[in-house]
Amino acid sequence: MTTPLPRCLPILERLIAHPTVSADSNLALIDEAEDRLRHAGFEVTRMADPRAPKAGLAARLGPARGGGILLSAHSDVVPVDGQNWTRDPFRLTREGNRLFGRGTTDMKGFLAAMLELAERASTATLHAPLMLVISYDEELGCLGIRQMMPQLAALGWQPELCLVGEPTGMRPSPGHKGKAVFKARCTGQAGHSAEAPHYVNALHLAADLILALRGMQRDYAEHGAQDTAYSVPCSTVHAGVMQGGRILNIVPDAATIDFELRHLPGDSATSFHARLQEKIDAILRGYPDGAAISIRRINAYPGLDVARDDPAMALATRLAGHGAGPKMGFGTEAGFFAGAGWPTIVCGPGDMAAQGHKPDECLETDQLLACEAMLDRALAHLLK
């Protein structure tokens, strides 16, 4: 027996052909999605980014009252530069039960299923509204949805359930950690390396700061909040980039470190920053005047934490046809929706660990069919 192909395959092909890398514009994709939604009878609100040629969409079909289901996807994808692709990343390629292309898993597969559902919903009589949100710049740290949230809140929506379709293998996930991104600048004194002990080496300051961050990670692991629903059950501190120095015979007077905190609800970014400042003060007491370490928070997004007996989880598992999955190591826009008071669950097709952000990214057709089945049940729920 031949397995049927997903109904949304032609739409997915169109979406993959739009190279919506976060550094570039997404307007061609947004124009096409807006045209589809308006043609299907949705009331559409376009939300332009004030700083770049990008936009998001909010769309609603059905009665103007509370309740209903909201589906959310981001339009941007990560770059392909430096990756060893064996296929054109911006052309959908089907091989057996796999669909190859940048964004198939993260997360244009779900977006295509959303838009296909919108076309079918246009011929139905809804007793509760169907709402769609398409964002941008999620891959840059959820920047787009942060810009969109005030306008979304002003729409007055009160969905019964918000489904964020990031890849979870179609198992509803009840949570992910919050994240805060920081940049440290370490300031020392330049001088000839032959006289190095007479100067403050900014790399030494940076090394001491790295050791302090590692100590905070140990403290989170040994004494911090724990949640065994995560593969790493505690909050994590990670330093990803350190830069400093120009040539060997000059004592470096500046160094920078980019680092992050991915935190459980019990470990806030604010308390982390305050504790880190105490450690920095202790580091600087060991140096002469002129040494300095400054910390700037670059970005942050909230986590998501839903009780497994929450009514939103019960509805999501019924629609998905699967029990709850684990909490996720990666972040999503879900925390912003939950912060607006919307019951939010993450559930979508694909495997982020196996496919997300990798060369030859692909999505299995069975996953996309399961997603379409979930959205079929969501539509049926809105008809009751």
Buried (B, 14 or more C-beta within 10 A) or exposed (E): EEEEBBBBBEBBBBBBBBBBBBEBBBBEBBBBBBEBBEEBBBBBBEBEBEEBEBBBBBBBBBBEEEBBBBBBBBBBBBBBEEBEBEBBBBEBBBEEBBBBBBBBBBBBBBBBBBBBBBBEBBEBEBBBBBBBBBBBBBBEBBBBBBBBBEEBEEEEBBBBBBBBBBBBBBBBBBBBBBBBBBBBBBBBBBBEEEEBEEBBBBBBBBBBBBEBBEEBBEBBBEEBEEBEBBEEBBBBBEBEEBEBBEEEEBBBBBBBBBBBBBBBBEBBBEEBBEEBEEBBEEBBEEBEEEBBBEBEEEBBBBBBBBEEEBEBBBBBBBBBEBEBBBBBBBBBBBBBBBBBEBBBBBBBBBBBEEBBBBEBBBBBBBBBBBBBBBBBBBBEBBEE
